[in-house]
Amino acid sequence: MAMPFYVSPDQVMQDKAEYARKGIAKGRSIVALEYAEGLLLMAENPSASLNKISEIYDRIAFAGVGKYSEFENLRKAGIRYADLKGYAYSRQDVTTKSLANAYSESMGTIFTRDPKPLEVEILVVEVGETPAQNEMYHVSFDGTITDRRQFAVIGGQAERIRTYLQDHYRADLTLAEALALSRQSLLAGYERPPAEESALEVGLLERQRSGRKFYRMPQAEVARELAAANHGA
Amino acid sequence: MPLLSGSYEGASFFDLLQHDFPHLLPFQHLQAVPQLAGSELRLPQAVPFATTILALRFVDGVVVAGDRQATEGFEVASRRIEKVYKGDDYSVIAIAGAAGPCLEMVKLFQVEMEHYQKIEGETLALDGKANKLAQMVKQNLPAAFQGLIVVPIFAGYDLRAQQGCIFKYDVTGGRYDEQQFYATGSGGKEARSTLKKFFKADMSRDAALALALEALVDAADVDVGTSGPDIVRGIYPVVKIVTRDGVADVSEAELRPLSEKLLTALQG
């Protein structure tokens, strides 16, 4: 019987992590930030139909970067998880904390057990009844889960964008200000500003909306709001 | 609860339950109930039944209404049960039959439509929703043989055809389009005769609303399982209207004077 070569677990994990990071670094980033009336998620996405941002439940939204098929599967699993829980118990029993933990568990298991790690990073965010009750979780390819406040960034250019937001973010932004800041931060992610701006995908969780809080902002409306914000400034 | 515990990969919540979580299906346990012939417990007398519901088309959409009584044998089980529910933004589901399975079916159907929309990123066509409901009614057939029938009316606004639509069902899951109006439940026959007599094509909203209430009052007048508007307790039928602007509830403030007028007319 042929014996496999011994490879230290350290080496295996390092290789897997490097592989996953490389995959994620290819994708463009996504920004989520709290504004006065809720939460805003923004992604650069040339496609109008293959979404990176989507609704999970009444107050919960999802965003993923990396390999589309992988985060799409995670998105669907999250919707199934939330709808099942809401159906078996009640709508208020569907919490972002438990969903984010379930994601973390699954992604962690896949990272250690499967030969190929997931090349994705995801955000699971919830708009609270008050701004203090907002929740934002960042789950990484290996299942690492982090709790964020004010803003969260995922994707290849996350570091530069985070630095930009640390310098420019302030509490109680209006929607127009939040849109403008998000776009500026995404542009700050580039080493050299691109010649042509790509289309923006925007999803909102609006606190005042009745029932399901998620709103997918049409691209025309995004452009209009941004133009108005530019004009005002 | 782990995130990826099942193997179903489609967009239907109903199929997801059937495939991976059959214990959560509303109808599953009913199939295990033994035949009740000759037994002490007569199921249809031991559980509450929701009775009269109706729907009629008018020029801008559909009016759907239901009385508020649940009947258990010869007793009033509830005076305030609701039989008309918003399905999603453009549809309404009304239920008649055994109240427990009926309400579970409504809940499952609501989640089904929302689930599909979130997974696929698109809303089901009205026809697609009506078909999915037919499959659910069909699943209930074994229970229907034991007397626990569920007979819904599904109505909605078809954004593509730009008109209101009504679907009626039989216990086997048979689905039929209704062009004008329909009523079912214990007082359904009586309500249908009123609707048949006074229904006109292209009625206004107010005329359709008044006719819906009149049909319910007539049903309650004859059928002991149906209650009319209860002015003493302030209980009025539930009426919902679907148009291209979505689903709207008719307020008590609007129902009260209409009901009073109809009840006064009964004095003769």
Interface residues (C-beta under 8 A of the other chain):
Chain A: S49 N51 S54 E55 I56 K76 A77 G78 I79 R80 Y81 D83 L84 K85 G86 Y87 A88 S98 A102 Y103 E105 S106 R212
Chain B: M1 P2 L3 L4 G6 Y8 E9 F13 L16 F21 L24 K107 L108 V111 E114 H115 K118 I119 G121
